[in-house]
């Protein structure tokens, strides 16, 4: 049996547009970064569409986001014009530098208040930071992500540090799938932190670096 064609996305399907207004000022520095040449698609519009995705499960693919750029209510809220799938694909792949988001994320994180006080988190020798690495499977066409010879396995590793008190990420790095968790954590160490790690981080040079960072 053939699959039923998906219904086109309509303006009534889109929720949460009003919540995007809180981000517009933060995203303003990204407004002058074009995809390339004569295309009028900006990084702030792209990030706003990604944020809109979190309020709308219906926008679960790049194609769905591209369809949303043709909706009047989305165009009015974000300022985006109907954008081709090719332009959006280029943006997601390599045109927009994700490093440009770092200062924006840091600014948002600095405004977060600690979650409800937990007596178990009081009187600790530092801010409790959970650190771990997670394997993320990649698409078959991403040849660069192959991590075993004679295999079609493709993936990368997300190295995340999470502030337990504020309930927010502190840092994140993407490496090859077999990237060293201890090496990445050592690169991102900060003083005043109490690192919570598992046995995957057993490395005496890392432990020494953590100790020295607190001196």
N, C-alpha and C positions, 0 to 999 in steps of 0.2 A: 504494500500500500504506500502511496506517496504521502509525504508529509504535508500537513495543511500549511498554507502560506500564513505568515505572521501578519497580524493586523498592523497597519501603519500607525505610528505614534502620533497622537493628537495633543493639542494644547491642554485638554482636560486631563491627560495622563500625567502631566508634570506637576509635582508638588514641591514645596519648600523654597520657591524662588525668593520669597521675602527674607529668608535666612542668609542669602548670599550678600545682602547689602552690608552686613557686618564685615565682610572681607574685601569690599571694593577698594577702600583706602589702602589696605595692606598690599594689595596686588598692583597698585598704581605704578610702582617702579618697573613692572614688567610690560607696561603698555606700549613701549616703543621698540620692542624686540620683534621683528618680522620673521615669518617663516623663511622667505627669501624673495629676492627680485620684486616683482610687481604684485605679489599676493598680499592681500590685506587681511591677514589673520595674525593676531597678536598673542603673546604668551599669556597675558592676563585673562584673555578670553578662553584660552585652552584650559588653564587651571580652574577657572570658574565653572567650566563644563564638567571637569572632573569632580569638583565639589558637589555639583548638582547631581551627579551620579549617586552619591551617598544617600540622598533623599529619595531617590527614584530607582527601585530595582529594575524597572522597565528599561533603564538606560544601562544595560549590562554589557554592552559591546561598543567598540569604536564606531561601528556602523550606526548604532542607535544614537550615539552622541552626535554623529554627523546629521542624522535626520532631525535631531532636536534643533540644530542651527537654522532650520527652515521654518520653525514655529514662531509666530509673531510674538507671543508672550516671552519666549526665551530671548529673541532678538532685542526686544525692548528693555529687558532687565539687564542683560549682559552687554549689549551693544554690538553683538556679533552679527555678521551677515551670513547668509547661507554659504557654507564652506564645503568644498569637495572632500571626498573620502581620501583622495591622494594627499592633499595638503595636511589633513589631520594625521594620516599615517606617518608622513615625514616628520611631523612635530613630535609624535610619540616615539619615533625611532631614534632620531639623532639631531634634529635641528635646534630644539630648545635645550639649553644647558640646565640640568637639574640642580647644579650648584647654585644657581641664581635663587633657588627657593630656600637655601640654608638660612640667610639672615631673616627672612620672613617667618620661617618656622621657629627660629630662636626667639624672635620678638613675641610671637604668640605664646610660646612656652613660658617665657618670663612673666607673663600676665596671669598664668594659672595659679590658683590658690591651692594649698594642701587640702586633700580630701578630709573627711571627718576624722578627727583625731582617734588614733588607735593606741591604746596603752602599751601594746607590745612594741611600738615604734619609738617610744620615748626613751631618752637617755642612751641612745646608741652612739657609738664613737664616730659616726659619720652619716651622711645621707644614704639610705639603702638603695643601691642600684643593682637591679637584676640584669645580668649579661648572658646572652646565649646566641647560638647560631642556628638558623633554620634553612633547610634545603627547599628551594623553589624550583619546580620543574618548568622547563622552557619549551617553546614551540619547536616542532621537528625542523623547521626551516632555519633555526638559529644555530648554524653550524659551529660558530665560535664557542657555544656553550657545552660542547661535547666534553665529558669529563672522564671517559674511559675509552681506551683504544679498542677497536673491533667491537664497538657498541653503538647503539643509537640513543643511548641515555644522554639527555641534555638537561642542564640545570645550572643554577647559581646558588650562592649561599648569602643569606641576609644575616648580618651581624648587628644585633640590636642591643642597646642599653636602655633600660626602662626605670624611670624614677618611681619607686613604689609609693612615696609620700604624696606626690602630685598626680600620680596616675597618668604619666605621659612619657613618651620616648625622649631620651637625652641625645642619642646619636644613632646613626644607622649607616652601614657600609655594605656594598654589594661586591662580592669577589667571585672568582671561579668556584665551582662546587666543592672542590677539595681545599679551599682556602683555610689557613690556620686560624682558629678562633682565638688562641692565645696571642698570636702575633697582632691581630687587629685590635684586641682589647688593650694590649700594651701600647699601641700607637695612640689610643684615645684616652689614656689614663688622666684623671684629674685629682687634685688634692681634696681632702674633705669628704671623700666618698667611701662607703662601705660596700664593697663589691660582693655580690651573691652569685656564685658560679657553680657549675657541676664538674664532674671528673674529666670532661673534655678539655678543661683548661689546666690540667695538671702540667705545670711547667715551672721549675724552680727559678728560672730567670724572670718569669712573669711575677712570681711572688715577691722576688727581690725588688722589682720595679715598683710594685704596689706599695711595698714597705717604704722605699725611698721617697715615693711621691708624698707620703704623709709626714715626712720629716720637715 
